[in-house]
Amino acid sequence: MTTSQLRPVAAHVLRHLARAQARGRAVRLDELASDIGVRREDVRQAVSSLHSEGHVDAQRMRLTMTGFAIASSMRECKLREPRIRERVSQVNVA
């Protein structure tokens, strides 16, 4: 996944984790993927990237203070829909 494809997924991950954290809920990767509408692998890659940047604790699936600050600043923003679904090539068999 390219960086330009990862950004919208990461933004949605931050927002979803902030909501869950505010409610005291734990969130799983498959739940995030379903809510966002992307593959589990895409969410895993976004979480790994956010973890390496210091915004998410990937083991606990919780935001760090910087992650929470970023998510809070995006609260009123309209997020771009992530379009990660792989295109399936059609193969004609003669």
C-alpha positions as CSV (number, residue, x, y, z in Angstrom):
1,M,0.0,0.0,0.0
2,T,1.4,3.4,-0.9
3,T,1.6,6.3,1.5
4,S,-1.2,8.2,-0.2
5,Q,-3.4,5.1,0.2
6,L,-2.4,4.6,3.8
7,R,-3.2,8.2,5.0
8,P,-7.0,7.9,4.9
9,V,-6.9,4.5,6.6
10,A,-4.6,5.9,9.3
11,A,-6.9,8.9,9.8
12,H,-10.0,6.6,10.3
13,V,-8.0,4.4,12.6
14,L,-7.1,7.3,14.8
15,R,-10.6,8.5,14.9
16,H,-12.1,5.1,15.7
17,L,-9.5,4.4,18.4
18,A,-10.2,7.8,20.0
19,R,-13.9,7.1,20.1
20,A,-13.4,3.6,21.6
21,Q,-10.9,4.9,24.1
22,A,-13.2,7.7,25.2
23,R,-15.9,5.0,25.9
24,G,-13.4,2.7,27.7
25,R,-13.7,0.0,25.0
26,A,-11.0,-2.2,23.5
27,V,-10.9,-2.5,19.8
28,R,-9.6,-5.4,17.6
29,L,-8.1,-5.1,14.2
30,D,-10.9,-7.0,12.5
31,E,-13.5,-4.7,14.1
32,L,-11.6,-1.6,12.9
33,A,-11.3,-3.1,9.4
34,S,-15.1,-3.8,9.3
35,D,-16.0,-0.3,10.6
36,I,-13.7,1.4,8.2
37,G,-14.5,-0.8,5.2
38,V,-11.0,-2.0,4.4
39,R,-9.0,-5.2,4.6
40,R,-7.6,-6.2,8.0
41,E,-4.1,-6.1,6.5
42,D,-4.6,-2.4,5.6
43,V,-5.5,-1.6,9.1
44,R,-2.6,-3.6,10.5
45,Q,-0.2,-1.6,8.2
46,A,-1.8,1.7,9.3
47,V,-1.5,0.8,13.0
48,S,2.1,-0.3,12.5
49,S,2.9,3.0,10.8
50,L,1.1,5.0,13.5
51,H,3.0,2.9,16.1
52,S,6.4,3.7,14.6
53,E,5.5,7.4,14.5
54,G,4.5,7.2,18.2
55,H,0.8,7.8,17.9
56,V,-0.5,4.3,18.7
57,D,0.5,1.6,21.2
58,A,0.0,-1.3,18.8
59,Q,0.2,-4.0,21.5
60,R,-2.6,-2.4,23.5
61,M,-4.4,-0.9,20.5
62,R,-4.6,2.4,22.3
63,L,-3.7,5.9,21.3
64,T,-0.7,7.7,22.8
65,M,-1.1,11.3,23.9
66,T,0.0,12.6,20.5
67,G,-2.3,10.2,18.8
68,F,-5.2,11.4,20.9
69,A,-4.3,15.0,20.2
70,I,-4.3,14.3,16.4
71,A,-7.6,12.5,16.6
72,S,-9.1,15.3,18.7
73,S,-8.0,17.9,16.1
74,M,-9.7,15.8,13.4
75,R,-13.0,15.5,15.2
76,E,-14.8,18.0,13.1
77,C,-13.0,17.1,9.8
78,K,-14.7,15.3,7.0
79,L,-12.4,12.3,6.3
80,R,-11.7,11.0,2.8
81,E,-13.1,7.5,2.2
82,P,-10.4,4.9,2.1
83,R,-10.4,3.1,-1.3
84,I,-8.0,0.2,-0.7
85,R,-10.0,-2.7,-2.1
86,E,-7.9,-4.6,-4.6
87,R,-9.2,-4.9,-8.2
88,V,-9.8,-8.4,-9.3
89,S,-8.6,-9.1,-12.8
90,Q,-11.0,-11.0,-15.0
91,V,-9.3,-13.8,-16.9
92,N,-11.0,-15.1,-20.0
93,V,-10.6,-18.8,-20.5
94,A,-11.1,-20.0,-24.0
